[in-house]
């Protein structure tokens, strides 16, 4: 069987993107389907680790050039995440 990789595989991969909320997604093409900030490869776990280590939310947001709401959403997600 022959298929067009660009159209058929692309459609399959794109259909597997799962948006957790406005700020967080799981994308098989980004971060190995680990939860990340939408449009980036920045993991929610990495963000939450920095906040748990004592860094300020505003500082982390500034480092990643993201809104504070995205950082808060990542921390909230990790707080209730089931491993």
Buried (B, 14 or more C-beta within 10 A) or exposed (E): EEEEEEEEEEEEEEEEBEEBEEBBBBBBEBBEBEBBBBEBEBBBBBBBEBBEEEBEBEEBBEEBEBEEEBBBBBBBBBEEEEE
